[in-house]
Amino acid sequence: MHARVLLAFSLLMLGLSVAGVGFAGSSADVNTGPNARWTEMPEVEVLWTPTPIPRPTVSGAPVQPIAITSDGCCAYPGWSKDSEWILFFDAPDGGDTRGLYTIPRSGGPATRLTDRIGSFSSDWTLVAYPESERVYIERWQDGERWTVPSSGRAVHFSPSSQSIAWQIGSSSIQNPDVRVRSIWVSGLKGEDARELVTVHGGELIGWAEDEQALIVTGRLTPTGPAGIWRINIEDGAGRLLFEADRLRDALLSNDGMMLAFIIAFEQNPERNGVWILRTDDGSARRLEFFGSYRWRSSDQLLLVPLDLDASSPYLLQYDSGRDLWWTLTTPQETVLPIANNDWRISPNGRWLVYQSFLDRNLYLLELPSASKAP
């Protein structure tokens, strides 16, 4: 009961209203070079008034999750690029050797790929990890490794694994709203490293489409507008895509074209909630439901709604192109006891893997295909 009260209080504080889904399409350009100047973002224009959202449901018999690990293993699952392998960091079945393991999606024993723990490239062939206050990148298939000039900070691989980015900030305790971070880019082996931009009260989110830009949050000057920025890789020019002082849980789609995020604790309740935004033109939409989310594709977002009346978690799917919701699973038909927001969607959008709060094992669920008709 106490947990339900806390959830209800959080929902109340967020001011989530099911009315007033908006669509914003304004942005501003900023040059962040030596003679940098910024231009105020134009006032957000509401382009249309939404109508009630239809909620067609999927058809066919419900599919139940299948356990793929045992003995309370494992956490933080991921996927291979071809969606055929599930990867996780742990020591399966009581083993004492931790590292990166993989299990065939079709079933079978776990295999340890590497004992390196760090950030991985999208094809899982490269790992960046700290060692002796340096960061090394290693190609685990042949063991070749090299250092990169990130000052011991974690690196973000570009989708093609040809470039990396990282951020360097002060190690002192500071208010997050004023913390300064410099964001750097270089080639895969650290060649041509250069500082691209400095952000105040923000951070690096990831690579945008075609690796021509980075997505960052915060301010580009101490007193400038705060929000989501698209930073051009070639010259560091910044474009303000969306203005917001407090946003969290930013999540890029696999192709970098879409960004989901949460706005909370703003005075205007119409601003609070889950938003999605295009990283090319800055058009943004606030969603009707609030909860945990993952991208199924560049135009389809899966969401586990915060539903205090539901007996267990369930899945909704949002089609951003058509502005439609589907109910993919229901608590009555599909058991989905996701632990600690630990769930991932396969790159092909067909499978979901999660850790269960019932036995701490990993489970695999084949996702229903949403109906194409309302």
C-alpha positions as CSV (number, residue, x, y, z in Angstrom):
1,M,0.0,0.0,0.0
2,H,2.9,2.3,0.9
3,A,4.4,1.8,-2.6
4,R,1.1,2.6,-4.3
5,V,0.8,5.9,-2.3
6,L,4.3,6.9,-3.3
7,L,3.5,6.2,-7.0
8,A,0.3,8.2,-6.7
9,F,2.2,11.1,-5.1
10,S,4.8,11.0,-7.9
11,L,2.1,11.0,-10.5
12,L,0.4,14.0,-8.8
13,M,3.7,15.9,-8.6
14,L,4.3,15.4,-12.3
15,G,0.9,17.0,-13.1
16,L,0.2,14.5,-15.8
17,S,-3.0,15.4,-17.7
18,V,-4.5,13.2,-20.4
19,A,-5.7,16.2,-22.3
20,G,-3.6,18.7,-24.2
21,V,-1.1,16.6,-26.3
22,G,0.8,19.3,-28.1
23,F,3.1,19.4,-31.2
24,A,5.9,21.9,-31.2
25,G,8.0,22.6,-34.3
26,S,10.1,25.6,-33.6
27,S,13.9,25.8,-33.2
28,A,16.8,28.1,-33.2
29,D,20.4,28.0,-34.6
30,V,23.5,28.7,-32.6
31,N,27.1,29.0,-33.5
32,T,29.3,27.8,-30.7
33,G,32.7,28.8,-32.2
34,P,35.1,31.5,-30.8
35,N,32.6,34.2,-31.7
36,A,29.6,32.3,-30.5
37,R,26.3,34.0,-30.2
38,W,22.9,32.4,-29.4
39,T,19.5,33.3,-30.6
40,E,16.4,33.0,-28.4
41,M,14.1,30.2,-29.4
42,P,10.8,31.4,-30.8
43,E,7.8,30.8,-28.7
44,V,6.4,27.3,-29.1
45,E,3.5,27.1,-31.5
46,V,0.8,24.6,-31.0
47,L,0.0,23.3,-34.5
48,W,-3.1,21.4,-33.8
49,T,-5.6,20.4,-31.1
50,P,-5.6,16.6,-30.6
51,T,-8.7,14.4,-30.6
52,P,-9.3,11.4,-28.3
53,I,-6.8,8.7,-29.1
54,P,-8.2,5.4,-30.3
55,R,-6.9,2.3,-28.6
56,P,-7.3,-0.8,-30.9
57,T,-5.9,-4.0,-29.4
58,V,-3.9,-6.8,-30.9
59,S,-5.6,-10.0,-32.0
60,G,-4.6,-13.6,-31.6
61,A,-3.7,-15.8,-28.6
62,P,-1.4,-14.2,-26.0
63,V,2.2,-15.4,-25.9
64,Q,3.8,-16.1,-22.5
65,P,7.4,-15.2,-21.6
66,I,9.9,-18.0,-21.5
67,A,12.8,-18.2,-19.0
68,I,16.2,-18.2,-20.6
69,T,18.4,-18.2,-17.5
70,S,18.2,-19.9,-14.1
71,D,19.5,-19.5,-10.5
72,G,18.6,-15.8,-10.4
73,C,20.8,-14.8,-13.3
74,C,21.2,-12.3,-15.0
75,A,20.8,-8.5,-15.1
76,Y,21.3,-5.8,-17.8
77,P,20.5,-7.8,-20.9
78,G,21.2,-6.5,-24.5
79,W,20.9,-7.8,-28.0
80,S,23.2,-8.6,-30.9
81,K,22.7,-6.5,-34.0
82,D,20.9,-9.4,-35.8
83,S,18.5,-10.0,-32.9
84,E,19.7,-13.7,-32.7
85,W,21.7,-13.4,-29.5
86,I,20.9,-12.1,-26.0
87,L,23.9,-10.6,-24.2
88,F,24.2,-9.9,-20.4
89,F,26.8,-9.0,-17.8
90,D,27.1,-11.6,-15.0
91,A,28.3,-15.0,-14.1
92,P,25.5,-17.5,-15.1
93,D,24.4,-20.5,-13.1
94,G,26.6,-19.8,-10.0
95,G,29.8,-19.3,-11.9
96,D,32.6,-17.1,-10.5
97,T,33.8,-15.5,-13.7
98,R,32.0,-12.3,-14.5
99,G,32.0,-10.7,-18.0
100,L,30.0,-10.4,-21.1
101,Y,28.0,-13.6,-21.9
102,T,25.7,-14.5,-24.7
103,I,22.8,-16.9,-25.1
104,P,21.2,-17.9,-28.4
105,R,17.7,-16.5,-28.7
106,S,16.5,-20.0,-29.7
107,G,18.0,-21.4,-26.5
108,G,21.2,-23.1,-25.4
109,P,24.0,-22.6,-22.9
110,A,25.6,-19.3,-22.1
111,T,29.0,-18.5,-23.6
112,R,31.5,-15.9,-22.2
113,L,32.6,-13.5,-24.9
114,T,34.9,-11.3,-22.9
115,D,35.7,-10.4,-19.3
116,R,35.9,-6.7,-20.1
117,I,33.2,-4.6,-18.6
118,G,32.6,-1.2,-20.3
119,S,30.7,0.4,-23.2
120,F,30.3,-1.6,-26.4
121,S,29.9,-0.6,-30.0
122,S,26.5,-1.3,-31.7
123,D,27.8,-4.5,-33.3
124,W,29.4,-5.6,-30.0
125,T,32.8,-6.1,-31.5
126,L,34.5,-3.3,-29.6
127,V,34.6,-2.5,-25.9
128,A,35.8,0.7,-24.2
129,Y,36.9,0.2,-20.6
130,P,38.9,2.1,-17.9
131,E,42.2,0.8,-16.7
132,S,44.8,2.7,-14.6
133,E,43.1,6.1,-15.2
134,R,43.0,5.6,-18.9
135,V,40.4,4.3,-21.3
136,Y,41.2,1.5,-23.7
137,I,39.3,0.3,-26.7
138,E,39.7,-3.4,-27.5
139,R,38.5,-5.5,-30.3
140,W,37.8,-8.6,-28.3
141,Q,37.8,-11.0,-31.3
142,D,41.6,-10.6,-31.8
143,G,42.6,-8.8,-28.6
144,E,44.0,-5.6,-30.3
145,R,43.6,-2.6,-28.1
146,W,44.6,1.1,-27.9
147,T,44.2,4.1,-25.7
148,V,42.0,7.1,-26.5
149,P,42.5,10.6,-25.1
150,S,39.2,10.8,-23.1
151,S,40.9,11.5,-19.8
152,G,39.5,8.3,-18.3
153,R,35.9,9.2,-19.2
154,A,33.5,6.7,-20.8
155,V,33.2,7.0,-24.6
156,H,30.1,6.8,-26.9
157,F,30.7,4.8,-30.1
158,S,29.1,6.2,-33.3
159,P,26.7,3.8,-35.0
160,S,29.3,2.9,-37.6
161,S,32.0,2.5,-35.0
162,Q,34.2,4.9,-36.9
163,S,34.1,7.7,-34.4
164,I,33.8,8.2,-30.6
165,A,32.5,11.0,-28.4
166,W,33.0,11.7,-24.7
167,Q,32.4,14.4,-22.1
168,I,34.7,15.8,-19.5
169,G,33.4,17.7,-16.5
170,S,34.5,18.9,-13.1
171,S,35.1,16.2,-10.5
172,S,34.0,18.5,-7.7
173,I,30.5,18.4,-6.3
174,Q,28.3,20.9,-8.1
175,N,24.7,21.7,-8.6
176,P,23.7,19.8,-11.8
177,D,22.1,23.0,-13.2
178,V,25.5,24.8,-13.3
179,R,27.9,21.9,-13.9
180,V,30.0,22.5,-17.0
181,R,31.0,19.6,-19.4
182,S,33.1,19.8,-22.5
183,I,32.2,17.4,-25.2
184,W,34.8,15.9,-27.5
185,V,34.9,13.8,-30.7
186,S,37.6,11.9,-32.4
187,G,38.2,9.0,-34.8
188,L,37.9,5.5,-33.4
189,K,41.6,5.3,-32.4
190,G,41.6,8.9,-30.9
191,E,42.9,10.6,-34.0
192,D,41.9,14.2,-34.7
193,A,40.5,14.6,-31.2
194,R,38.9,18.0,-30.7
195,E,36.5,19.8,-28.3
196,L,33.2,20.2,-30.1
197,V,31.1,22.1,-27.6
198,T,30.7,23.0,-23.9
199,V,27.4,22.6,-22.1
200,H,26.2,24.1,-18.9
201,G,23.9,22.0,-16.7
202,G,23.5,19.3,-19.4
203,E,25.2,16.3,-20.9
204,L,25.9,14.2,-24.0
205,I,22.9,12.1,-25.1
206,G,24.3,10.4,-28.2
207,W,24.7,10.4,-32.0
208,A,22.0,11.7,-34.3
209,E,21.2,10.4,-37.8
210,D,24.0,9.7,-40.3
211,E,26.6,10.6,-37.6
212,Q,26.5,14.2,-38.7
213,A,25.5,15.6,-35.3
214,L,25.4,14.9,-31.6
215,I,22.4,15.4,-29.3
216,V,23.1,17.2,-26.0
217,T,21.1,18.8,-23.3
218,G,21.7,21.9,-21.2
219,R,22.8,25.4,-22.1
220,L,25.6,26.4,-24.6
221,T,26.3,29.6,-22.6
222,P,25.9,30.2,-18.9
223,T,22.8,32.4,-19.3
224,G,21.5,31.0,-22.6
225,P,18.3,28.9,-23.2
226,A,18.3,25.3,-21.8
227,G,17.0,22.4,-23.7
228,I,17.8,19.7,-26.3
229,W,20.5,20.7,-28.8
230,R,21.6,19.3,-32.1
231,I,25.4,20.0,-32.5
232,N,26.9,19.8,-36.0
233,I,30.0,17.6,-36.0
234,E,31.7,19.6,-38.7
235,D,31.8,23.0,-37.1
236,G,30.2,22.7,-33.6
237,A,27.2,24.9,-34.6
238,G,24.2,24.2,-32.2
239,R,20.6,24.2,-33.0
240,L,18.0,24.3,-30.2
241,L,15.4,21.6,-30.9
242,F,13.4,21.9,-27.8
243,E,13.5,24.3,-24.8
244,A,13.2,22.8,-21.3
245,D,14.9,23.5,-18.0
246,R,14.4,20.0,-16.5
247,L,14.3,16.9,-18.6
248,R,15.4,13.4,-17.8
249,D,15.6,9.8,-19.1
250,A,16.5,10.8,-22.7
251,L,16.5,7.8,-25.0
252,L,17.5,7.9,-28.7
253,S,16.0,5.5,-31.2
254,N,18.5,3.1,-32.8
255,D,18.8,5.3,-35.9
256,G,19.1,8.5,-33.9
257,M,16.1,10.0,-35.6
258,M,13.8,10.2,-32.5
259,L,14.3,11.0,-28.9
260,A,12.0,10.1,-26.0
261,F,12.3,12.0,-22.7
262,I,10.5,13.1,-19.5
263,I,9.7,16.6,-18.3
264,A,8.8,16.9,-14.6
265,F,7.9,19.5,-12.0
266,E,7.2,22.4,-14.3
267,Q,4.5,24.8,-13.2
268,N,2.6,24.3,-16.4
269,P,1.0,20.8,-16.1
270,E,0.7,20.6,-19.9
271,R,4.4,20.4,-20.2
272,N,4.9,17.5,-17.7
273,G,5.0,13.9,-19.0
274,V,6.7,11.7,-21.7
275,W,7.6,13.5,-24.9
276,I,9.0,12.3,-28.2
277,L,11.0,14.6,-30.5
278,R,12.5,14.4,-34.0
279,T,16.2,15.1,-34.0
280,D,16.2,16.6,-37.5
281,D,13.6,19.3,-37.2
282,G,12.7,19.4,-33.5
283,S,9.0,18.6,-33.9
284,A,7.9,17.3,-30.5
285,R,4.8,15.7,-29.0
286,R,3.7,15.0,-25.5
287,L,2.2,11.5,-25.0
288,E,-1.0,10.7,-23.3
289,F,0.4,8.1,-21.0
290,F,3.3,8.2,-18.5
291,G,5.6,5.2,-17.8
292,S,8.8,3.4,-18.8
293,Y,9.6,3.4,-22.5
294,R,11.8,1.8,-25.2
295,W,11.9,2.3,-29.0
296,R,10.6,-0.6,-31.1
297,S,11.5,1.3,-34.3
298,S,12.1,4.9,-35.3
299,D,8.3,5.5,-35.3
300,Q,7.1,3.0,-32.7
301,L,7.5,3.5,-29.0
302,L,6.7,0.8,-26.4
303,L,5.6,2.0,-23.0
304,V,4.9,0.2,-19.7
305,P,2.3,2.6,-18.2
306,L,2.1,3.8,-14.6
307,D,-1.2,2.2,-13.9
308,L,-2.0,2.0,-10.2
309,D,-5.1,-0.2,-10.8
310,A,-3.3,-2.8,-12.9
311,S,-2.4,-6.1,-11.2
312,S,0.9,-6.3,-13.1
313,P,2.8,-4.4,-15.8
314,Y,1.6,-4.5,-19.4
315,L,2.7,-3.0,-22.7
316,L,1.3,-0.2,-24.9
317,Q,2.6,0.7,-28.3
318,Y,2.5,4.2,-29.8
319,D,2.7,4.8,-33.6
320,S,4.1,8.3,-33.9
321,G,3.4,8.5,-37.6
322,R,-0.4,7.9,-37.2
323,D,-0.7,9.2,-33.6
324,L,-2.3,5.9,-32.5
325,W,-2.0,3.7,-29.4
326,W,-2.3,-0.1,-29.3
327,T,-2.6,-2.4,-26.3
328,L,0.0,-5.1,-26.9
329,T,-0.3,-7.1,-23.7
330,T,-2.8,-7.1,-20.7
331,P,-2.1,-8.2,-17.1
332,Q,-4.9,-10.7,-17.4
333,E,-3.4,-12.5,-20.4
334,T,0.4,-12.0,-20.1
335,V,2.6,-12.1,-17.0
336,L,5.2,-9.4,-17.3
337,P,6.9,-8.9,-13.9
338,I,9.7,-6.5,-15.0
339,A,12.3,-5.7,-12.3
340,N,14.0,-2.4,-11.9
341,N,13.1,-1.1,-15.4
342,D,15.4,-3.8,-16.8
343,W,14.0,-4.6,-20.2
344,R,15.2,-4.3,-23.8
345,I,13.7,-4.6,-27.3
346,S,15.6,-6.5,-30.1
347,P,16.8,-4.4,-33.0
348,N,14.3,-6.0,-35.3
349,G,11.5,-5.1,-32.9
350,R,10.2,-8.6,-32.6
351,W,11.4,-9.7,-29.1
352,L,11.5,-8.3,-25.5
353,V,13.9,-9.6,-22.9
354,Y,13.6,-8.6,-19.2
355,Q,14.7,-9.5,-15.8
356,S,11.8,-10.8,-13.6
357,F,11.3,-9.5,-10.0
358,L,9.9,-12.9,-9.1
359,D,13.1,-15.0,-9.5
360,R,15.7,-12.5,-11.0
361,N,16.0,-14.6,-14.1
362,L,15.9,-13.3,-17.7
363,Y,12.7,-13.9,-19.7
364,L,12.0,-13.7,-23.4
365,L,8.7,-12.5,-24.9
366,E,7.8,-12.6,-28.6
367,L,6.0,-9.3,-29.1
368,P,2.6,-9.2,-30.8
369,S,2.2,-7.3,-34.0
370,A,-0.2,-4.3,-33.6
371,S,-3.1,-4.3,-35.9
372,K,-2.8,-1.8,-38.8
373,A,-6.5,-0.9,-38.6
374,P,-7.9,1.4,-35.9
